[in-house]
Amino acid sequence: MSLSNESNCVELIYGLQRALDLDSTTAYSVLCHPKTSHLRSQFSTIGWGCGYHNAQMLLSYLSGASKEEYKKAFGEEIPSIRKLQTLIEAGWAKGWHLLIRIYKVGIDIEGAAQLRNSLCILLSERRLTPSGHS
């Protein structure tokens, strides 16, 4: 995983905002925070990695916006796709132990069942998408 050049990203976001502000046809615009990093894998994800990359970009924003809290939760680095998969699986494992009345309660029970509780078996075949959409 690599980060895009941070200063170029900041300049790009501010430049886009200026251009959109000057364009009379723009009713409104929503751009990411300038400190949000664009991340890409060292390997090809061929369409299945976008959810993980979105999570990594969100985490890059949080790492700058809430530094101490982020550091406590994730350390210094943005988690790799493999690490994100491990964190999701750990959440699934914790969730299976909760029972309220007759209902199983947990973290994304449907997603865990759909993927047989494993994202790391075959990295290229395990997609991070809304439940029921693979």
N, C-alpha and C positions, 0 to 999 in steps of 0.2 A: 504494500500500500504506500502511496506517496501523496504528499500534499502539494497542491499548486502553490506557486510563489505568492505568499501572503500579500505583499505590497501591490502586486499586479491585480489581485482580486479586489482589494480595497479600492484601488483606482478605478477599476472596471465598474464596480457597483456605484460609486459616486458619479462617474461619467454617465452611466445609464440613467441615473436619477436626474442629472442636469438635463440630459437630452429629452427625457420624458416630460420634465417640468416645462421645457421650452416649446414642446409640441402642442399646438392648440387643439389637436384632435384627441389628446389623451385626457380622458375623464378622471381616471385615478390609476395608480400603479402600486404594486406591492412587490418589493424586492427583498431578498434575504439580507440579513445583517452583514455589514461589510467584513466582519471578522469570521464569518462562516467559511470554512475551507471546502474546496472541491477535492474530493478524494477519488482515486482510481486504484484498481487492483493491479498487481504485477502479473496476474493471469487473466485469461478471458473468461468472463462470466456468461457470455452468450445469452443475455436477456434475463437470467434468473437473479442476478446480483443487485438489481436496482433498489430493492427494499433494504438490503444491507447497506448500500452506499448512502441511501437517504438517512438511515439511522446513524451512520458515521458522520454525515454532515451536521445532523442535529446535535450529536455529541460534541462536534468541534465548536459549535456555537456555545453550548453549555460549558465547555472547558474554559472559555474566555469570560462568559457572563457570570458564572458561579464557580470560580476557581477552587476554593477550598472544598466545597461540597463535591465537585467533580473529582478532585484528587482523592478524597476519601472513598468514593464509590469505584473509581476506575484507575486510579494512579495517574501517571504523567501522560501516557500515550492514549491516542484514540484506539479503541479495540479493533483488532483485525476481524475479518468476516468469521474466521474460525473461532475467535474469542466470543464474538456476539452469539454464535450458534451455541457455544458452551454455556453462556449466561442464560439463553432462552431455555435450554434443556434443564438447567438447574432450577429455573422458575417452574417449569413443568413438574419436575420431581417434587418440589415443595408443595405444589398445588394439589397433587393427588391424595394427600393425606388428610384433607379437610372434608368433613361430612357435616351437612346441616340437614336434619330430618332425613328425607330420602334422596336428597339431591347432592350430587358431587359438586363441590365448589372448588375452583382452582384457577390457575392462570392459563387461559386459552386451551381449555380441555379439548375442544373440537379440533384445533390445529394440531395439538399433540397426538390425538388419535389418528388424524389424517396422515401424519408423518411417522407413525409408529414410534413416537417419543424420541426420535433421533433425527438430528439435522446433520451430523458429522460423518455418517457412514459413507455416503457418496456425495462429497461436497457439491459436485456439479448438478446433482439431481434434486437437491433440497432447496426449495424456493421459499423466500419470505414474501408471502402474498396474503391477502385477506383469506380467511377460511373458506374453502370451497372453490377457490380460484387458483389453479396451478399452471 
